[in-house]
Amino acid sequence: MEVTHEDVMRCARLTHLSLGEDEIEPMRQAMTQLLSHARSLDELELDGIEATTHGQTLPLPRREDQPMDGLSQAQALANSPSQEHGHFTVPKVL
């Protein structure tokens, strides 16, 4: 499928891209090449091949949930650039 100058300009408008005149021809060629590649996938013989949602069927690694001690207040605040009364302080946003 050959992409035209108008096709490129329409796609540029739809995607809110500003293309200069020197960018249109390379974009047209790239779009033509991409669509040709996509069209070549139609020629693949896929009869008898089951559709998949994932490329691999390996199980995900799992680990047991183990409760553990968290940080103390002093440890959590140790690297804080600003703290007050045992809490992080941040600039006001509103």
KEVO-829691 format. One record per residue: residue number from 0; x, y, z of N, C-alpha, C, CB in turn. Coordinates in nm, 2 decimals. Glycine has a CB too. Layout:
TIFI,num,n.px,n.py,n.pz,ca.px,ca.py,ca.pz,c.px,c.py,c.pz,cb.px,cb.py,cb.pz
TIFI,NUM,X,Y,Z,X,Y,Z,X,Y,Z,X,Y,Z
...
END
This chain:
TIFI,num,n.px,n.py,n.pz,ca.px,ca.py,ca.pz,c.px,c.py,c.pz,cb.px,cb.py,cb.pz
TIFI,0,0.08,-0.12,0.00,0.00,0.00,0.00,0.09,0.12,0.00,-0.10,0.00,0.12
TIFI,1,0.06,0.21,-0.09,0.14,0.33,-0.10,0.07,0.45,-0.03,0.16,0.37,-0.25
TIFI,2,0.15,0.51,0.06,0.09,0.62,0.14,0.11,0.75,0.06,0.16,0.63,0.28
TIFI,3,0.01,0.83,0.05,0.02,0.96,-0.02,0.06,1.08,0.07,-0.11,0.99,-0.09
TIFI,4,0.09,1.19,0.01,0.12,1.31,0.08,0.00,1.35,0.17,0.16,1.43,-0.02
TIFI,5,-0.12,1.34,0.11,-0.24,1.37,0.19,-0.26,1.28,0.31,-0.36,1.36,0.09
TIFI,6,-0.22,1.15,0.29,-0.23,1.06,0.41,-0.14,1.10,0.52,-0.20,0.91,0.36
TIFI,7,-0.02,1.14,0.49,0.07,1.19,0.59,0.02,1.31,0.66,0.21,1.22,0.53
TIFI,8,-0.03,1.41,0.58,-0.08,1.53,0.64,-0.21,1.51,0.72,-0.12,1.63,0.52
TIFI,9,-0.29,1.41,0.68,-0.41,1.38,0.76,-0.37,1.32,0.90,-0.50,1.29,0.69
TIFI,10,-0.27,1.23,0.89,-0.22,1.16,1.02,-0.16,1.27,1.10,-0.12,1.05,0.98
TIFI,11,-0.08,1.36,1.05,-0.02,1.47,1.12,-0.12,1.55,1.19,0.07,1.55,1.03
TIFI,12,-0.23,1.59,1.12,-0.34,1.67,1.18,-0.40,1.59,1.30,-0.44,1.70,1.08
TIFI,13,-0.43,1.46,1.28,-0.50,1.38,1.38,-0.41,1.36,1.50,-0.53,1.24,1.32
TIFI,14,-0.28,1.36,1.49,-0.19,1.34,1.60,-0.13,1.47,1.65,-0.08,1.25,1.56
TIFI,15,-0.18,1.58,1.59,-0.13,1.72,1.64,0.02,1.73,1.62,-0.17,1.74,1.78
TIFI,16,0.07,1.68,1.51,0.21,1.70,1.48,0.23,1.81,1.37,0.27,1.56,1.42
TIFI,17,0.33,1.89,1.39,0.36,1.99,1.29,0.48,1.93,1.21,0.40,2.13,1.36
TIFI,18,0.45,1.90,1.08,0.56,1.85,0.99,0.60,1.96,0.90,0.51,1.73,0.92
TIFI,19,0.73,1.98,0.88,0.78,2.07,0.78,0.78,2.00,0.65,0.92,2.12,0.81
TIFI,20,0.79,2.07,0.54,0.79,2.01,0.40,0.90,1.91,0.38,0.80,2.12,0.30
TIFI,21,1.01,1.93,0.45,1.13,1.84,0.43,1.11,1.71,0.52,1.25,1.91,0.48
TIFI,22,1.01,1.71,0.60,0.98,1.59,0.69,0.87,1.50,0.63,0.94,1.63,0.83
TIFI,23,0.80,1.55,0.53,0.68,1.48,0.48,0.72,1.36,0.40,0.59,1.57,0.40
TIFI,24,0.82,1.37,0.31,0.86,1.26,0.23,0.92,1.15,0.31,0.96,1.31,0.12
TIFI,25,1.02,1.17,0.40,1.07,1.06,0.48,0.96,1.00,0.57,1.18,1.12,0.57
TIFI,26,0.86,1.07,0.61,0.75,1.02,0.69,0.67,0.93,0.60,0.67,1.13,0.76
TIFI,27,0.64,0.97,0.48,0.56,0.90,0.38,0.63,0.76,0.35,0.54,0.98,0.25
TIFI,28,0.76,0.77,0.33,0.83,0.64,0.30,0.83,0.55,0.42,0.98,0.68,0.26
TIFI,29,0.85,0.60,0.54,0.85,0.52,0.66,0.71,0.46,0.68,0.89,0.60,0.79
TIFI,30,0.60,0.53,0.66,0.47,0.48,0.68,0.44,0.37,0.57,0.36,0.60,0.67
TIFI,31,0.48,0.39,0.45,0.46,0.29,0.35,0.53,0.16,0.38,0.52,0.35,0.21
TIFI,32,0.66,0.18,0.43,0.73,0.06,0.47,0.67,-0.02,0.59,0.88,0.10,0.51
TIFI,33,0.62,0.06,0.68,0.55,0.00,0.80,0.42,-0.08,0.76,0.52,0.10,0.90
TIFI,34,0.34,-0.01,0.67,0.22,-0.08,0.63,0.25,-0.20,0.54,0.14,0.02,0.55
TIFI,35,0.36,-0.19,0.46,0.40,-0.31,0.38,0.44,-0.43,0.47,0.51,-0.28,0.28
TIFI,36,0.51,-0.40,0.57,0.55,-0.50,0.67,0.42,-0.56,0.73,0.65,-0.45,0.77
TIFI,37,0.33,-0.48,0.78,0.21,-0.53,0.84,0.13,-0.61,0.74,0.13,-0.41,0.89
TIFI,38,0.12,-0.57,0.62,0.05,-0.65,0.52,0.12,-0.78,0.50,0.04,-0.57,0.39
TIFI,39,0.25,-0.79,0.51,0.32,-0.92,0.48,0.28,-1.02,0.59,0.47,-0.90,0.48
TIFI,40,0.23,-0.98,0.71,0.19,-1.07,0.81,0.06,-1.14,0.77,0.17,-0.99,0.94
TIFI,41,-0.02,-1.08,0.68,-0.14,-1.15,0.63,-0.11,-1.28,0.56,-0.22,-1.05,0.55
TIFI,42,0.01,-1.29,0.50,0.05,-1.40,0.42,0.09,-1.52,0.51,0.16,-1.37,0.33
TIFI,43,0.11,-1.51,0.64,0.15,-1.62,0.72,0.04,-1.72,0.73,0.19,-1.57,0.86
TIFI,44,0.08,-1.85,0.73,-0.01,-1.96,0.74,-0.03,-1.99,0.89,0.04,-2.09,0.67
TIFI,45,-0.15,-1.95,0.95,-0.17,-1.97,1.09,-0.28,-2.06,1.12,-0.21,-1.83,1.14
TIFI,46,-0.32,-2.15,1.03,-0.43,-2.25,1.06,-0.38,-2.34,1.16,-0.47,-2.32,0.93
TIFI,47,-0.46,-2.37,1.26,-0.42,-2.47,1.36,-0.34,-2.41,1.47,-0.35,-2.58,1.30
TIFI,48,-0.31,-2.29,1.47,-0.23,-2.22,1.57,-0.32,-2.15,1.67,-0.12,-2.12,1.52
TIFI,49,-0.31,-2.19,1.80,-0.40,-2.14,1.90,-0.36,-1.99,1.93,-0.41,-2.23,2.02
TIFI,50,-0.46,-1.91,1.95,-0.43,-1.77,1.99,-0.38,-1.77,2.13,-0.56,-1.68,1.97
TIFI,51,-0.28,-1.68,2.15,-0.22,-1.67,2.29,-0.23,-1.52,2.34,-0.08,-1.72,2.29
TIFI,52,-0.23,-1.51,2.47,-0.22,-1.37,2.52,-0.08,-1.34,2.57,-0.33,-1.36,2.63
TIFI,53,0.00,-1.45,2.59,0.14,-1.43,2.64,0.23,-1.52,2.55,0.15,-1.46,2.79
TIFI,54,0.35,-1.48,2.53,0.44,-1.55,2.45,0.49,-1.67,2.53,0.55,-1.47,2.41
TIFI,55,0.50,-1.67,2.66,0.55,-1.78,2.73,0.45,-1.82,2.84,0.69,-1.75,2.80
TIFI,56,0.45,-1.95,2.87,0.36,-2.00,2.97,0.43,-2.04,3.10,0.29,-2.13,2.92
TIFI,57,0.55,-1.98,3.12,0.62,-2.01,3.25,0.55,-1.95,3.37,0.76,-1.95,3.24
TIFI,58,0.55,-2.02,3.48,0.48,-1.97,3.60,0.56,-1.85,3.65,0.46,-2.08,3.70
TIFI,59,0.49,-1.76,3.71,0.56,-1.64,3.78,0.62,-1.69,3.90,0.46,-1.53,3.81
TIFI,60,0.74,-1.64,3.93,0.81,-1.68,4.06,0.73,-1.63,4.18,0.96,-1.63,4.06
TIFI,61,0.72,-1.70,4.28,0.64,-1.67,4.39,0.73,-1.68,4.52,0.51,-1.75,4.41
TIFI,62,0.70,-1.61,4.62,0.76,-1.62,4.75,0.66,-1.61,4.86,0.88,-1.51,4.76
TIFI,63,0.69,-1.67,4.97,0.60,-1.66,5.08,0.60,-1.52,5.14,0.64,-1.76,5.19
TIFI,64,0.49,-1.46,5.18,0.49,-1.34,5.25,0.54,-1.36,5.39,0.35,-1.28,5.25
TIFI,65,0.64,-1.29,5.42,0.70,-1.30,5.55,0.69,-1.17,5.63,0.85,-1.35,5.54
TIFI,66,0.63,-1.16,5.74,0.62,-1.03,5.81,0.76,-1.00,5.86,0.53,-1.04,5.93
TIFI,67,0.80,-0.87,5.86,0.93,-0.83,5.90,0.91,-0.69,5.96,1.03,-0.82,5.79
TIFI,68,1.00,-0.65,6.04,1.00,-0.52,6.11,1.02,-0.41,6.01,1.11,-0.51,6.22
TIFI,69,0.95,-0.30,6.02,0.97,-0.19,5.93,1.07,-0.09,5.99,0.83,-0.11,5.91
TIFI,70,1.08,0.02,5.93,1.17,0.12,5.98,1.12,0.19,6.11,1.21,0.23,5.88
TIFI,71,1.21,0.23,6.20,1.16,0.31,6.31,1.14,0.45,6.26,1.27,0.30,6.43
TIFI,72,1.08,0.53,6.34,1.05,0.67,6.30,1.19,0.74,6.28,0.97,0.75,6.41
TIFI,73,1.28,0.72,6.36,1.41,0.78,6.35,1.48,0.74,6.22,1.50,0.75,6.47
TIFI,74,1.47,0.61,6.19,1.54,0.56,6.06,1.47,0.62,5.94,1.53,0.41,6.06
TIFI,75,1.34,0.63,5.94,1.26,0.68,5.83,1.30,0.83,5.81,1.11,0.67,5.85
TIFI,76,1.32,0.90,5.91,1.35,1.05,5.90,1.50,1.08,5.89,1.29,1.12,6.02
TIFI,77,1.58,0.98,5.90,1.72,1.00,5.90,1.78,1.08,5.78,1.80,0.87,5.91
TIFI,78,1.73,1.05,5.66,1.78,1.12,5.54,1.68,1.23,5.49,1.79,1.01,5.42
TIFI,79,1.59,1.26,5.57,1.49,1.37,5.53,1.56,1.50,5.53,1.37,1.37,5.62
TIFI,80,1.55,1.58,5.43,1.61,1.71,5.43,1.54,1.81,5.52,1.61,1.77,5.29
TIFI,81,1.41,1.78,5.55,1.34,1.87,5.64,1.24,1.79,5.72,1.27,1.98,5.56
TIFI,82,1.24,1.81,5.85,1.14,1.74,5.94,1.11,1.83,6.06,1.20,1.60,5.99
TIFI,83,1.00,1.80,6.12,0.95,1.88,6.23,0.86,1.80,6.31,0.88,2.01,6.18
TIFI,84,0.88,1.79,6.44,0.80,1.72,6.54,0.78,1.57,6.50,0.66,1.79,6.55
TIFI,85,0.89,1.51,6.44,0.88,1.37,6.41,0.81,1.34,6.28,0.82,1.30,6.51
TIFI,86,0.79,1.44,6.19,0.72,1.42,6.06,0.80,1.49,5.95,0.58,1.48,6.07
TIFI,87,0.78,1.44,5.83,0.84,1.50,5.71,0.77,1.63,5.69,0.83,1.41,5.58
TIFI,88,0.85,1.73,5.65,0.79,1.86,5.61,0.82,1.89,5.47,0.84,1.98,5.70
TIFI,89,0.71,1.93,5.40,0.72,1.96,5.25,0.67,2.10,5.23,0.65,1.85,5.17
TIFI,90,0.70,2.16,5.12,0.65,2.29,5.09,0.50,2.29,5.06,0.71,2.35,4.96
TIFI,91,0.43,2.39,5.10,0.28,2.40,5.08,0.25,2.40,4.93,0.22,2.52,5.15
TIFI,92,0.15,2.33,4.89,0.11,2.32,4.75,0.00,2.41,4.72,0.08,2.18,4.71
TIFI,93,-0.10,2.43,4.81,-0.21,2.51,4.79,-0.21,2.64,4.87,-0.34,2.43,4.82
END
